[in-house]
Each structure stands twice: as C-alpha cells, then as structure tokens.
C-alpha cells in the first residue's frame, strides 16, 4: 500500500529510508514536502509511530 505524510521539516531521505527498513518500507521519496513510500498494510502503524518518534512527521 502507498502512504504519504507531510514532513515537519526538511529531512535526510537516507535516514528516513533506514528508519523504514525494519518495517519493510520501500520506494521512499519526498515530493513537495510530503513523504511517500510503500509498505505492507500490517506494518503501516508501526512505521508511522517510528517516524513520528524520530520527529520526521506529525
């Protein structure tokens, strides 16, 4: 499934990809201040929480 979240601020895409790797997130990219990536539905909430904890998204 494809998800997108607005970024809090400019972030390093390489760091974000590393944060998503344990959850199976892939194809991460930043488009006009929005983080977009693909992830399996069962891992979506865990990946969201990890990104939120690191301060990338609200």
VEXBA-308554 format. One record per residue (C-alpha): residue number from 1; x, y, z. Coordinates in steps of 0.1 Angstrom, whole numbers, plus 5000, padded with zeros to 4 digits. Layout:
N
pt i=NUM, x=X, y=Y, z=Z
...
END
This chain:
58
pt i=1, x=5000, y=5000, z=5000
pt i=2, x=5012, y=5035, z=4993
pt i=3, x=5011, y=5061, z=5021
pt i=4, x=5020, y=5097, z=5023
pt i=5, x=5025, y=5120, z=5053
pt i=6, x=5035, y=5157, z=5055
pt i=7, x=5070, y=5162, z=5068
pt i=8, x=5077, y=5185, z=5097
pt i=9, x=5108, y=5199, z=5081
pt i=10, x=5134, y=5191, z=5055
pt i=11, x=5148, y=5156, z=5064
pt i=12, x=5175, y=5134, z=5051
pt i=13, x=5159, y=5108, z=5029
pt i=14, x=5187, y=5083, z=5036
pt i=15, x=5179, y=5085, z=5073
pt i=16, x=5142, y=5080, z=5066
pt i=17, x=5149, y=5050, z=5044
pt i=18, x=5170, y=5035, z=5072
pt i=19, x=5141, y=5041, z=5097
pt i=20, x=5116, y=5023, z=5073
pt i=21, x=5138, y=4993, z=5065
pt i=22, x=5129, y=4973, z=5096
pt i=23, x=5092, y=4976, z=5087
pt i=24, x=5096, y=4967, z=5050
pt i=25, x=5090, y=5002, z=5038
pt i=26, x=5103, y=5009, z=5003
pt i=27, x=5104, y=5034, z=4974
pt i=28, x=5105, y=5063, z=4998
pt i=29, x=5107, y=5097, z=4983
pt i=30, x=5099, y=5133, z=4992
pt i=31, x=5075, y=5152, z=4969
pt i=32, x=5067, y=5188, z=4977
pt i=33, x=5072, y=5184, z=5014
pt i=34, x=5054, y=5151, z=5017
pt i=35, x=5070, y=5118, z=5024
pt i=36, x=5057, y=5090, z=5002
pt i=37, x=5065, y=5053, z=5005
pt i=38, x=5051, y=5018, z=5000
pt i=39, x=5046, y=4994, z=5029
pt i=40, x=5026, y=4964, z=5038
pt i=41, x=4994, y=4973, z=5055
pt i=42, x=5002, y=4953, z=5087
pt i=43, x=5034, y=4973, z=5092
pt i=44, x=5019, y=5008, z=5085
pt i=45, x=5011, y=5018, z=5120
pt i=46, x=5045, y=5006, z=5134
pt i=47, x=5063, y=5025, z=5107
pt i=48, x=5042, y=5056, z=5113
pt i=49, x=5049, y=5055, z=5150
pt i=50, x=5087, y=5051, z=5144
pt i=51, x=5087, y=5081, z=5120
pt i=52, x=5067, y=5102, z=5145
pt i=53, x=5090, y=5092, z=5174
pt i=54, x=5121, y=5104, z=5153
pt i=55, x=5103, y=5137, z=5146
pt i=56, x=5100, y=5134, z=5109
pt i=57, x=5062, y=5136, z=5108
pt i=58, x=5034, y=5150, z=5130
END
